[in-house]
């Protein structure tokens, strides 16, 4: 199959102008907290390319020519990698190497207002209502897992903290997946984001799996402050197994529900940190950050579920299409088995 791409600038298809000039196309997708990025490097011979303006919105799709539809203006068949605002453009000329044009874009939904520090107290609400309020400020739609939507928030301080940072912090505390892309804020349980994709040895060009017992824990404990009793009350959840010490969260929560959710989130995070996978696949446009992949090599250590933290899709002229992944162990326990 022949690698293929499609790029729109402010809604206009510019693929035809770039097809024979593409040197390198890289899209890097992050699970949470960091803006996704696109880098486009073009052959700038004769200085004939009119680059998209700074701030232009690029829509980038990647895949293979065999999956492309007959109609040139039909985007079905290629996978949408995201929408990006052009942040920088660079032209370079070398007498012996020729000229290149590089265009870099960041996720279009990470606007200045969403990154601006804010001070606000969120009281007597639910996490879902809180997230919808934040999304409404920026014109985002929302999709929130039911277990997070109804989670009570007695008090959450946002002190000189941007909306992006607040959402990221909450997602990390609760072990949620919270991408902001294509005009939508998602705040989801990992199992709800995507169905797991099974990968075997034939899918990989290379990969490395390592394990580390430093993240082993028998249980995770968070505390909340009981206003009536004026006491600091512990809430404990079991870890992946009986080995390892108790992990104690430093932060004191405002109610029992948030403390339990925080302890569960930390337990899941620690479980994934016991195994680490990095690898390079033959280009696969189904794979995005936050996805759970299952390795089925039939070999101990490799086999199990992994949640993808960072995914890089890379097309190089004359060298094909690859997908690089960086991940930690998936939400379930070792070897894909449920928690004990």
C-alpha positions, 0 to 999 in steps of 0.5 A: 500500500502507498502512504497517502495524506490529505491537508486542508488549510482553512477548509481549502484542500491544498493536498494537490499543491503539496503531494510531490513536494512532501519531504516529511509529515509528522503528527504527534498525539498526546494523551493529556495535558500537552497540545498535539502537534503537526510538522510539515517539511516541504521541498521549496524548490523555486520558492513556488509554495505559498505557505498557509498564513500564521493562525491558519487552521490545518486539517490533517488526515493520514492513511494509504492510497488504497483506502482513498475514495474515488472522489477527491473531495471525499475524506472518507478512508483516511483517518483524521489526525486532528486540526491544528493552528499554524504557529510557525513557518520556516524557510531554509536555503542551502546551495548544495542541498536546496530549499525547504519550507517547514510548517508547525501547527499546534492543536487548534483547541488550545487557544490563548483564553484556555491557557490564561490563568484564572481564579475561581472557586467551584463549590457544591457541584458535580464534576460533570457540571464543572467541566461543562461550565469550563467547556462552555467558556471556550465553545467546546462540546463535552463527552463525560463518562457517567462515573465522572459526570455525577462525581460530587465536588464539594470544593475545588480551588482554581487559583491562578490556574488555566482551564487547560491545567485544571482539566489536566490536573483532574484527569491525572488525579482520577486517571481519566483520559481528557483530550481536547480536540476538534471542538470537544472536551472528552473526560472519559474512563479509559475503557470507554474511549476506544475498543482495544486493538490487538497487536501481534509481532507482525505489526511491529518493526521493533519494540521494547517492553520492560517491567519495574517493581518500583511501582508495585503497591498493595494499596493506595490511600487518600484522605479527606477532611470531615467537617463535622468531626474535624478529622482527617479520614483515610479512604483506601483501595486495593492495588493490583496485588499483595506485593509492595507498600501502601501508597499514600496520596499527599493531597487532602480532599474535601469529601469521601467521594473525591478521596476514593476517586483519587485513590482509585486513579492513583492505583490505576496509574501505579499499575500501568507504571509497572510495565513500559512499552515503546515501539515502532509499527508499520503505519496504522492510522487507527492508533491514537493517544489514550487508546488501549492496545493489547499485545498478543505475542504469546510470550511472557512480559510482552503480553498484556494491555497498554494505555498509549501516552504518546503516538507519533505518525510519521511519513517520509518521502521514499521511506514510507509510513510508521507509527511510534508508540510510548505507553504504560500498562493498561488499566487492567492488571498484568497480562490483561487479567482483571484486578485482584 
